[in-house]
């Protein structure tokens, strides 16, 4: 699988985005951090709900609960889309195994660049803001899918929920469709 990294600036932050093909559903990777080996768990969302969805089961929130499966880019029913193409909506995804978060990956397959807030919710119900940016038009369009990588540090509590807010009221394009969300920790 070929992975292409690129960077863009959003609201004064340098944001890493990655274009990649399909990936495995869960991975445990040994890490050489610290004096002892640490196991890193990379898992795909297993549950999802949203403030709105275009329809059900196609374009529904549950379309974001698995490894990426949307073929190519475009308006595809295998990704979540909000009901209003010019609204602000939130996709909330859950994960089976609580982890101390290190990274969240958001796989966008249509009109990327409209993710404005990413939050993680720890097992005690506390919300932690880990990403905030204004919507940004990605010109020229990057390779697809666009993977927004949000590195996380400073959170020591275990997390099993991620909230992703899309603001589609600014750019004048259709919905930002999300195919998959991965939590690494």
N, C-alpha and C positions, 0 to 999 in steps of 0.2 A: 504494500500500500504506500502510495506517495503522500507525504505530508508537506504542505507548503505553509510557512509562517510568514506573516506580514504584520505590520504595525500601523496604527492610525492614531490620531490625536482626537480625543473627545473631551470637551469641557476642561482642557488643560491637562488631562491625564493621558499618558501613553498607554494604549490598550493593545494587548496581543490578540491577534485573531489567527486561527489556523484553519486551513482548508484540508479536509481529509476524507478518505473513503470510509466505508463502514468499519466499525470496531467491535470487539468482543463485548459481551454483556456485563461481565464482572471480571475484574482482574485483581489479584493480590500480588504485589511486587515487592520483593525484599529491598530495603533501603539501607544504605550505610550511614545514616545520620546518627550522630552521638556514639557513645562507647559500645552500645549493644545494637544488634540488628533490629530494625523496626519493620513491621509488615504494613505496607500501604494498601488500603482497599480502595479500588476504583469501582463504583457501582452505578447502575442506571436507575432512574426513578422507577418506583414500583406502584405508586399511586399518584393521582393528580386530580385537582379541581381548579376551576377558574371563575373569575367574576363574570365571564361570558364565554360563549363558544359559538362558532358559526353554525354548526349543526351537530347532530349526533347519529351514528357513531363517527361519521367522517368529520374531520376538522375539530373533533372534540378534544377536551383536555387530556383524556386518556391516550391520545395519539403520541404524547410526549413521554410515555412510560415504557421505555425499552431502549435497546441500542438503536442508533440511527437506522431508519429503513426507508426514507424517502429517496426515490430515484431522481437524481438531478435536482435542479432548482426550478422554482415556479410555484404557482398556486396548486398545491397537491393535497388531497384529502388525508394523507398519511401523516400530516403535521397539524399541531394545534393552531387554530386561528380564532381570534376574538370575533364577536358578532359585528361590532362596529369598526369599520376600517379607519375611522378618524377619532377613535376614543382612546381612553387610558384604561388598561385592564391588567389584571394580575393573574399569573399562573402559579399555583402552589403545588409543589411536588414533594412526595415523601419517599424515603429510602428505608429498606429493611434493616440495615445495620447502622446504628448510631456510631459516628466517628468524630474525632477531633479534626475539623476541616482544614485542608490545605489548599484546595482548588475546587472551583465550580466551573464546569464547561457547559455552555449553552449552544446547541446546534441549531442555527437559523438557516432556513432553506428558501425564504421568500422575503424580500425587502428588509434585509438585515440592517442593523444600526439603530433600531428603535428601542432596544432594551435600555431603560434609563435607571432602574434600581434593581439590585440583587441583594437579598437579605437571607441570612440563615437563622433558623430558629433552633435553639438548643433544647435538650430533653426536659429542661425545667420551664420551657415556654418563653424564655427571654429571646428577643429579636436583636440580631446584630446586623448593622448595615455594613456591607462589604464592597459595594460598588454603587456609584452614582455618576451619571453623565447625561448630558443633553442628547436628544436624538441627532444623529449625524448621517448625512448621505454619504455612502461609500462610493466615491467616484475616483477612478473607474471601478466598476463592480469587481470585487475580488472573486477568486475561484470559489466554487460551491462544494459543500456547504461552508458557511462562515461559522467558525467556532469562537465564540467569545470566551476567553479564558480569564477567570477572575481569581488571582492568587489571594490566599487568605493567611493572615498571621495574627498572632495575639489573642486568639480565641482558644481557651483551654477546655471548655465544656464540650461534651459530645453533642453532635447535631444530627438530626434525621429529617429535617424539612428545609426546603429552599423556596423562597418566593421571588418571582421574576416579574417586574412591572415593565410593560411596554407602553410608550407614549407615541401614539400614531396620529396625534392631532397637529403635528408640526410640519412634517415633510411633504404632505400632500400626496402620499403614495398609499398603496393598499396595505393590508395587515402584514406585520412581521410574523411569519409563521415559524414555529419552534417544533422541531422534529424530536429532539431528545435533550435530556439534562443529565449530566454526570456529576457525582460528588466523589471527591478523592480525599482520603484522610487516613 
